[in-house]
Amino acid sequence: MARRTRILLVYNRDYGPAGGGPKLGEEARAGVLKTAHAAEKAVEKLKDVELRVEGVDTPASLVELLDREGPFDVAINLCESLRGDPRYEIPVPVLLEARGVDYTGNPPLALRLCLDKGKARQALAEAGVPTPAGGYITTRAELAAMELPLPA
């Protein structure tokens, strides 16, 4: 009998009632649960697949999951944040790569670039993609010296 493909469907679980209503961005983060349920239904239709669906809220909880339930052949990475912070999306593919798990979604460098508009602009421009005029400003003097058309 052929070995079943082990798939991990992982999503961020860093939302939920925190008293006084949802926090800023919580509704969007909670939307990933709907996506996870839809993906789960789709994957369950595949043959010779063993599916594990898990929500994680910290890099440590992902490490624990991988140590406890792994190894996995592939991960469907739906994590868009951890600890309520999109910067913690980056460790997810790093941890999966470190364990040799193929995954869906962007690699760590692409995620990092997308969190820094200036670096993303620079990378796109260097690749020959037309980008609008812009710059990186750290002081009021630099802002005053920039010549950008309004609205900027």
Secondary structure, DSSP 8 states (H G I E B T S, - for coil): ----EEEEEEEE---S--SSS--TTHHHHHHHHHHHHHHHHHHHTSSSEEEEEEEESSHHHHHHHHHHH---SEEEE----BTTBGGGGTHHHHHHHHTT-EESS--HHHHHHHT-HHHHHHHHHHTT----S-----SHHHHHH----S--
